[in-house]
Amino acid sequence: MYKRQASSPDAAESSPADRAEPMPAIFSPLPSTSRSTGWAIGVSANIGLTSGGNNGHASGNQYLFGSSGFFPWHDAAGSPIQKPNPIIDSKRKYSGYNYAPHRNSLPIAVAISVSRRLNSTLSIETGITYTYLHSAFESLFAKSDCRWHYIGIPLKLNINIYSNRHLHFYASAGARVDIPLSSRSSVTNVKGTSDLAEGSLHSPLQWSLMASPGVAWRMTNHVELFLEPTVQYNFKSSYTVPNIWTDNTFSISLPIGLRLAW
């Protein structure tokens, strides 16, 4: 009896599905956000926007562009006043910076940050921040410009909220200590005997807490542009000359910068 020989698998004719060409992907895969080392370095600059909350020297209501004259002057009780007039204020008998009306310019800061990814959600960040503060005082007998220079060391925890191909949303919280480098006053327009001292100022360490949402736009696989609106709480310190940190418990700033990840 004739028996049909079974065909080998190699000789079997492939099905139409097996012969079909693979279909091209409609969407290209998202670029990987993983980093080989988990390290990132950033450079940013910011200028304070507003501040509020009375620490004993000035009320809130600080506005943008203080150097242009929009900051209100404050008296020793913390109440906003017009620019002091020595004739009108002659009965106040000022004696020292704590009794002279003053206004605060916006703080200016630049920072270099370094962060390390802990897992897919958390990262830890530190760095160095330089901050410049300026306050103008006017008493019955003199005017004075006081300037402070600080180096700050922050420590923050970052939480990844959402990421897509181009945007990255996150939140940060932490603390910072600011170390005074130089604090000096320069007295001008002296009438008779100045009641405002000139020279070095006593400036202690300044501690603060910070919290901010953040958004970053990925420019390349390794470089992103970021924006971090930040709320800062300033602890009370024993300054002999008031400034924007002693006048206001809370302040808001808007750091913007570039971050490189690898």
C-alpha positions as CSV (number, residue, x, y, z in Angstrom):
1,M,0.0,0.0,0.0
2,Y,1.4,3.4,-1.0
3,K,2.1,5.6,2.0
4,R,2.4,9.3,1.5
5,Q,5.6,10.7,2.9
6,A,5.2,13.5,5.4
7,S,6.8,16.7,4.4
8,S,9.5,18.1,6.6
9,P,8.8,21.4,8.5
10,D,11.5,23.1,6.4
11,A,9.7,22.2,3.3
12,A,6.2,23.3,4.6
13,E,4.8,26.3,3.0
14,S,4.6,29.3,5.4
15,S,1.2,30.9,6.1
16,P,0.3,34.4,4.9
17,A,0.6,35.7,8.4
18,D,4.2,34.3,8.6
19,R,5.0,36.0,5.3
20,A,3.6,39.4,6.2
21,E,6.1,42.3,6.7
22,P,6.2,43.8,10.2
23,M,4.2,47.0,10.4
24,P,6.1,50.2,11.1
25,A,5.6,51.7,14.6
26,I,3.1,54.6,14.6
27,F,4.7,56.2,17.6
28,S,8.4,56.2,18.3
29,P,9.3,55.1,21.7
30,L,9.8,57.7,24.4
31,P,13.4,58.5,25.2
32,S,14.6,56.8,28.3
33,T,14.7,59.1,31.3
34,S,17.0,56.7,33.2
35,R,20.5,57.9,33.8
36,S,23.5,55.7,33.9
37,T,24.9,57.2,37.1
38,G,21.9,59.1,38.5
39,W,23.9,62.3,38.9
40,A,22.9,65.8,37.8
41,I,24.4,69.2,38.1
42,G,22.5,72.5,37.8
43,V,23.1,76.3,37.5
44,S,20.4,78.8,38.4
45,A,19.7,82.4,39.2
46,N,16.8,84.0,40.9
47,I,15.4,87.3,42.1
48,G,12.9,87.6,45.0
49,L,9.4,88.4,43.9
50,T,7.4,89.1,47.1
51,S,7.7,88.8,50.8
52,G,5.4,89.0,53.7
53,G,4.9,88.3,57.4
54,N,6.2,90.7,60.1
55,N,9.2,89.7,62.2
56,G,9.2,92.9,64.1
57,H,10.8,95.5,61.8
58,A,8.5,95.8,58.8
59,S,5.2,94.8,57.5
60,G,4.7,92.8,54.4
61,N,3.5,94.2,51.1
62,Q,6.9,94.1,49.4
63,Y,6.7,94.5,45.6
64,L,8.7,93.7,42.5
65,F,11.5,96.0,41.4
66,G,12.3,97.5,44.8
67,S,15.4,99.3,43.5
68,S,13.1,101.4,41.3
69,G,11.4,102.8,44.4
70,F,8.3,100.5,44.7
71,F,9.3,99.2,48.1
72,P,7.5,101.1,50.8
73,W,9.5,102.6,53.6
74,H,8.8,101.3,57.1
75,D,9.1,102.9,60.5
76,A,10.4,101.2,63.6
77,A,6.9,99.8,64.5
78,G,6.7,98.1,61.1
79,S,4.1,100.4,59.5
80,P,4.5,101.5,55.9
81,I,5.3,105.3,55.6
82,Q,6.3,107.7,52.9
83,K,10.0,108.3,52.3
84,P,11.1,109.9,55.6
85,N,11.5,113.7,55.8
86,P,14.2,114.8,58.3
87,I,12.2,118.0,59.2
88,I,8.9,116.1,59.7
89,D,10.7,113.3,61.7
90,S,12.8,115.7,63.8
91,K,10.9,114.8,66.9
92,R,11.5,111.0,66.6
93,K,15.1,111.3,67.7
94,Y,16.5,108.3,65.9
95,S,19.3,106.4,67.6
96,G,20.5,103.5,65.5
97,Y,19.4,101.2,62.7
98,N,16.5,99.7,64.6
99,Y,14.8,103.0,64.8
100,A,15.4,104.4,61.4
101,P,13.0,103.9,58.5
102,H,14.3,101.5,55.8
103,R,13.4,99.8,52.6
104,N,14.7,96.5,51.3
105,S,15.8,95.8,47.7
106,L,15.1,92.4,46.1
107,P,17.5,89.7,47.1
108,I,19.7,88.4,44.2
109,A,20.9,84.8,44.3
110,V,22.9,82.4,42.0
111,A,23.3,78.7,42.8
112,I,25.1,75.6,41.7
113,S,23.3,72.4,42.7
114,V,24.3,68.7,42.6
115,S,21.7,65.9,42.9
116,R,21.8,62.1,43.1
117,R,18.9,59.9,42.2
118,L,17.9,57.5,44.9
119,N,15.2,55.6,43.0
120,S,12.7,56.2,40.2
121,T,10.8,58.7,42.5
122,L,13.2,60.3,44.9
123,S,16.5,62.3,44.6
124,I,18.6,64.2,47.1
125,E,20.1,67.6,46.3
126,T,22.7,70.0,47.8
127,G,25.0,72.7,46.5
128,I,26.2,76.3,47.1
129,T,24.1,79.5,46.9
130,Y,25.4,83.0,46.8
131,T,22.9,85.7,48.0
132,Y,23.2,89.5,48.0
133,L,21.0,91.6,50.2
134,H,20.7,95.4,50.3
135,S,18.7,97.8,52.6
136,A,18.6,101.6,52.5
137,F,18.2,103.5,55.8
138,E,17.4,107.2,56.4
139,S,17.5,108.8,59.8
140,L,17.3,112.4,60.9
141,F,21.1,113.0,60.4
142,A,22.3,110.4,57.8
143,K,21.6,108.0,55.1
144,S,23.1,104.5,55.0
145,D,23.3,101.7,52.4
146,C,23.8,98.3,54.1
147,R,24.9,95.3,52.1
148,W,25.1,91.6,53.0
149,H,26.9,88.8,51.1
150,Y,26.1,85.2,52.0
151,I,27.1,81.6,51.0
152,G,24.3,79.1,51.5
153,I,24.3,75.4,51.7
154,P,20.9,73.8,51.0
155,L,19.8,70.2,51.5
156,K,16.6,69.2,49.6
157,L,14.6,66.1,48.8
158,N,13.0,66.0,45.3
159,I,10.0,63.9,44.4
160,N,9.2,63.0,40.8
161,I,5.5,63.6,40.0
162,Y,5.1,63.1,36.3
163,S,7.3,62.9,33.2
164,N,6.7,62.6,29.5
165,R,8.8,63.1,26.4
166,H,9.5,66.8,26.9
167,L,8.3,67.8,30.4
168,H,9.2,66.7,33.9
169,F,7.1,67.8,36.9
170,Y,8.4,67.4,40.5
171,A,8.3,68.9,44.0
172,S,11.1,69.8,46.4
173,A,11.4,70.5,50.2
174,G,14.4,71.1,52.4
175,A,16.4,73.5,54.5
176,R,19.3,75.9,54.0
177,V,21.9,77.6,56.2
178,D,23.4,80.9,55.0
179,I,26.8,81.9,56.2
180,P,27.8,85.6,56.2
181,L,30.8,86.5,54.1
182,S,30.7,90.2,54.4
183,S,28.3,92.7,55.9
184,R,29.0,96.4,55.8
185,S,27.2,99.8,55.9
186,S,28.2,102.9,54.0
187,V,26.9,106.2,55.5
188,T,26.3,109.3,53.4
189,N,24.7,112.8,53.7
190,V,25.7,113.2,57.3
191,K,24.2,116.3,59.0
192,G,26.1,117.0,62.1
193,T,26.8,113.8,64.1
194,S,25.7,110.6,62.4
195,D,23.3,108.4,64.3
196,L,23.9,105.5,61.9
197,A,27.2,103.6,62.3
198,E,29.5,102.8,59.4
199,G,31.6,99.8,58.9
200,S,31.2,96.0,59.5
201,L,27.9,94.7,60.7
202,H,27.1,91.8,63.0
203,S,25.4,89.1,60.9
204,P,24.7,85.6,62.4
205,L,23.9,82.4,60.5
206,Q,20.5,82.5,58.8
207,W,18.5,79.3,58.8
208,S,15.5,78.8,56.5
209,L,13.0,76.1,55.2
210,M,12.1,75.9,51.5
211,A,9.4,74.2,49.5
212,S,8.8,74.4,45.7
213,P,7.0,72.8,42.8
214,G,9.2,72.4,39.7
215,V,8.9,72.0,36.0
216,A,11.7,71.1,33.6
217,W,11.7,71.1,29.8
218,R,14.0,68.5,28.3
219,M,16.0,70.1,25.6
220,T,18.2,67.0,24.9
221,N,18.5,63.6,26.5
222,H,21.0,65.1,29.0
223,V,20.1,68.9,29.3
224,E,16.9,70.5,30.6
225,L,15.7,74.0,31.4
226,F,14.0,74.2,34.8
227,L,11.8,76.6,36.8
228,E,11.2,76.3,40.5
229,P,8.8,78.8,42.2
230,T,10.0,78.7,45.8
231,V,8.5,79.6,49.2
232,Q,11.0,80.3,51.9
233,Y,10.5,80.5,55.7
234,N,13.2,82.5,57.5
235,F,13.8,81.8,61.2
236,K,14.3,84.7,63.5
237,S,18.0,85.7,64.0
238,S,19.8,88.2,66.2
239,Y,20.7,90.9,63.6
240,T,21.8,94.3,64.9
241,V,20.7,95.8,61.5
242,P,17.4,94.7,60.0
243,N,17.2,93.4,56.4
244,I,14.6,91.7,54.2
245,W,15.2,88.3,56.0
246,T,14.6,89.7,59.4
247,D,11.6,91.9,58.3
248,N,9.7,89.1,56.6
249,T,9.0,85.5,57.8
250,F,8.0,84.3,54.3
251,S,9.4,85.2,50.9
252,I,8.8,83.9,47.3
253,S,11.5,83.6,44.6
254,L,11.6,82.2,41.1
255,P,14.8,80.3,40.3
256,I,15.4,79.5,36.7
257,G,18.4,77.5,35.3
258,L,19.9,74.7,33.3
259,R,20.5,71.1,34.5
260,L,22.9,68.5,33.1
261,A,22.2,64.9,33.8
262,W,24.4,61.8,33.1
